[in-house]
Amino acid sequence: MLPHQPDHTTLPTVRELPNMPTERQPAQQPATDVARRQLSLRRRLGAGVIALVSAVLLVLLFPRTLPAEPASPMALASTSTTAASTTATSTPTPVPTPLSPAQAWGAQTIAHYPLTQAGGTFVPTDIAPDGSFMVGYTRPVRGGSGYTVAALTLPQDTVRSLFPLPASAAPPVVKTDGTYAVWLVATTAPSGQSVGFSDVQTGMYHLLAQNAPARYNPAVFAVAHGNFFWSPTGTAVALHMTALATMMDTSVAPPAGFASTPAIQVVWPRLVYHAADATTHVYDLATRQDSALSAIPATATPPQMHLTATALFWLRATTASNIIERCDLSTADAPATPVVTLGHASRVAQFAATDRALAWNDGTQLLAWDTEQRVLIALGTPAATMPTIAAQGALLWYGTDQTSAPGIDIIDTGRLAAHA
């Protein structure tokens, strides 16, 4: 560093020079050469003293005007890191306050349908991907007997009977791909199953089993792209795919094999299943390509998951909370990305997902997370009379027993406004 040089560009004023005479003095005789040299020497000495005194005064009176040694980059980084750490530690992470569905998405995006009909109560179990109808069953009015597989036409809110079940039948499970409704129900007299399907538009139906010994594994049950996916009971785990239009049956055999407790989901052309080695796999039914999802740990019990057209959402439990993670299925062996932490949920009784919204039942309330707006939404309290929350395609639907007219709310998350 160069030493600081005093500034001589400004000459001192009269008041700054000590012992400067202020009254008129008598004329002086010209000085001799010796005298002139002595006078010149005295003047130079006086000017140096004045400059030295001025510099000292500047340092004492204005110390910040002198340049300082610049801080090193490491020192600046250390200071910045310390400040950031202090801020992060002292500022707690805010807990989002749940919004109502109307606040988050607008009341006009929510369709409500009461389920009490003149002939009984309709209980939905699935919805067509385009939202044109729901499938389920009707409970008879007081004093009646027997359940009926039925469809609820939307938005007209009218119920059509698809197939009357035997009087000894329990409430059925009914699923649809938008064309067919497939039902599976247990019967008690005689003990067995009733399995069949119906073309919802034409009303034509076909029985696969009627009061027959149990053949179909109720844990393996899916309908997609005109195909019924099922597994026989009492044999080694296998998966069948029956084309409902032709009744042709083929065997689906992914290379990894199925676990003894398979959990399958199908969104054409992808099939997600629990493999024999306890890992989660995705199998392309069109190309017969199989991929292990290494981002999901191997577990003896299949994790809670929901397959959409583009991703697989799954629930990862930790000691502190539950976390919903997303696996992008467009990329082979994609990592799992955390989407939302459910720190407030003691458990997750049900879990459903669309590409826009995730929804779950934590045992006391129904909640949803908008993956685009990143807001928490309170859907209501779990319904006691029907499955409380489910999704297919872009449609999210849930039971609303807490309203004045018990029924279901349906939200088309594909039509929600984009976040500004």
Summary of the structure (lengths in Angstrom):
residues: 420
radius of gyration: 40.4
end to end distance: 53.9
largest distance: 147.2
contacts: 1156
relative contact order: 0.09
helix: 15%
strand: 40%
